[in-house]
Amino acid sequence: MHKTLSVLLISTMVLSACSSWRNSRANPSNWFGSSTPSPTETSPNDANALLPDKAEEKGLFAKPDAEDNSVSIAVINELRIDPTPAGAIIYSAGTATRQGAYNARLSRVNSEELAKDGIMEFTFRVDYPEYATAQGTERSRMVSDAINVTTQELEGIRLVRVKGQQNALESRRR
């Protein structure tokens, strides 16, 4: 009983002396101060500051640009625009003319006339295998793609349109 009481009394005395340790320079938690906000050095137009700029010049061993053999998808079935904190995600799904479609992508159509009218237009493009494939069921020919657009790109845009071979779907800003 006397031993436990004396150990408890000594440990209490030692722990009470730790208050001076809290403010000492030897305490690692005091080595850095509290965080404060600082101004950033990036401009608002430099969204991808960590990505290197693409050089106009090709290297000595650079391959030539691949030929684009993609075609527009047959039918656009769905267009959905989901807002995000940094802009929006434009999702589109469509039905290809035959099975085996791959490399689906939304290719933006850049035109001064469209920009002036506040329209952002995409063409839904896919690649097909070089060999013949079966047409198959409509469900087996479904492909989808999504693209992320920033708030700066959406500035002044009132209409988003996705075009295919047979139809186009569009969504207006509310």
C-alpha positions in Angstrom: 0.0 0.0 0.0 2.8 2.4 0.9 4.6 1.6 -2.4 1.7 2.4 -4.6 0.9 5.6 -2.7 4.5 6.7 -3.0 4.6 5.9 -6.8 1.4 7.8 -7.3 2.7 10.8 -5.4 6.0 10.8 -7.3 4.3 10.5 -10.7 2.0 13.3 -9.8 4.9 15.5 -9.0 6.7 14.6 -12.2 3.7 15.2 -14.4 3.0 18.6 -12.9 6.5 19.7 -13.9 5.7 19.0 -17.5 4.0 22.3 -18.0 7.4 23.9 -18.5 8.1 21.3 -21.2 5.1 22.5 -23.2 6.6 25.9 -23.9 10.2 24.9 -24.2 12.2 24.9 -27.5 13.1 21.3 -27.0 9.4 20.3 -27.6 9.1 19.3 -31.3 5.5 20.5 -31.4 6.8 24.1 -30.9 9.3 24.0 -33.8 6.8 25.5 -36.3 4.2 28.1 -35.7 0.5 27.9 -36.6 -0.5 28.0 -40.2 -1.5 31.3 -41.9 -2.9 31.9 -45.3 -0.5 33.1 -48.0 -1.1 34.5 -51.5 -0.8 32.0 -54.4 1.5 32.7 -57.2 -0.5 31.0 -60.0 -2.8 32.9 -62.2 -6.5 31.9 -62.5 -6.0 31.0 -66.2 -3.2 28.5 -65.3 -5.5 25.6 -64.3 -2.9 22.9 -65.0 0.2 24.5 -63.6 1.9 21.2 -63.1 1.6 20.0 -66.7 4.4 21.0 -69.0 3.6 23.1 -72.0 3.5 21.2 -75.3 6.3 22.3 -77.5 5.5 23.1 -81.1 8.6 21.4 -82.3 8.8 17.7 -82.7 11.8 15.8 -81.5 14.2 13.9 -83.7 12.6 10.5 -83.0 9.0 11.7 -82.7 6.4 9.8 -84.5 4.1 11.5 -87.0 0.6 12.3 -85.8 -1.8 9.4 -86.2 -4.5 9.6 -88.8 -8.0 10.1 -87.4 -10.2 7.3 -88.6 -13.0 7.9 -86.1 -16.6 8.5 -87.2 -19.6 10.0 -85.5 -21.7 7.6 -83.5 -25.1 6.6 -85.0 -27.6 7.7 -82.4 -27.2 9.9 -79.2 -29.4 8.3 -76.5 -28.5 10.4 -73.4 -27.0 13.8 -72.5 -26.5 14.7 -68.9 -24.7 17.6 -67.3 -23.6 17.2 -63.7 -22.3 20.3 -61.9 -19.1 20.1 -60.0 -17.3 22.7 -57.8 -14.8 23.3 -60.6 -17.3 23.4 -63.5 -19.4 20.5 -64.9 -19.1 17.0 -66.2 -20.8 16.4 -69.6 -21.9 12.8 -69.9 -23.3 11.3 -73.1 -24.3 7.8 -74.2 -25.1 6.6 -77.7 -25.6 3.5 -79.9 -23.0 2.6 -82.4 -23.9 1.1 -85.8 -22.2 -2.2 -85.1 -20.5 -4.0 -82.2 -16.9 -3.4 -81.3 -16.9 0.4 -81.1 -14.0 1.7 -79.0 -12.1 4.9 -78.1 -15.4 6.8 -77.6 -14.8 10.5 -77.1 -16.6 13.8 -77.1 -14.7 16.1 -79.5 -15.4 19.8 -79.1 -16.4 21.7 -82.2 -14.6 25.1 -82.1 -16.3 27.8 -84.1 -16.5 31.6 -83.6 -20.2 31.5 -84.6 -21.0 29.0 -81.9 -19.0 30.9 -79.3 -20.8 34.1 -80.2 -24.2 32.5 -79.9 -23.2 30.9 -76.5 -23.3 27.3 -77.7 -20.8 24.6 -76.7 -21.0 21.8 -79.3 -19.5 18.3 -79.2 -19.4 15.5 -81.7 -19.6 12.0 -80.2 -16.9 10.0 -82.1 -15.9 6.4 -82.0 -13.4 4.1 -83.7 -14.4 0.7 -85.2 -12.2 -2.4 -85.7 -10.7 -2.8 -89.2 -12.3 -6.3 -89.4 -16.1 -6.9 -89.9 -18.1 -7.2 -86.7 -21.8 -8.2 -86.2 -24.4 -5.6 -85.7 -25.7 -7.3 -82.6 -28.4 -6.1 -80.2 -28.8 -2.4 -79.4 -27.7 -3.0 -75.8 -24.4 -4.5 -77.0 -23.7 -1.5 -79.1 -24.1 1.1 -76.4 -21.0 3.3 -75.6 -20.6 6.3 -73.3 -18.2 9.1 -72.6 -17.8 12.0 -70.3 -15.8 15.2 -70.4 -14.9 17.7 -67.7 -15.3 21.4 -68.5 -14.2 24.2 -66.2 -16.1 27.2 -65.0 -14.1 29.4 -67.3 -15.0 27.3 -70.3 -18.7 27.5 -69.3 -18.7 31.3 -68.9 -21.1 32.7 -71.4 -22.4 29.3 -72.5 -26.2 29.0 -72.6 -26.6 25.7 -74.6 -24.6 22.4 -74.7 -25.2 20.2 -77.8 -23.9 16.7 -78.6 -24.2 15.6 -82.2 -24.2 12.1 -83.8 -24.9 10.9 -87.3 -28.7 10.7 -87.0 -29.6 13.1 -84.2 -28.4 15.6 -81.7 -29.3 16.2 -78.0 -28.9 19.6 -76.3 -29.3 21.0 -72.8 -30.1 24.6 -72.0 -28.9 26.5 -68.9 -31.7 27.4 -66.6 
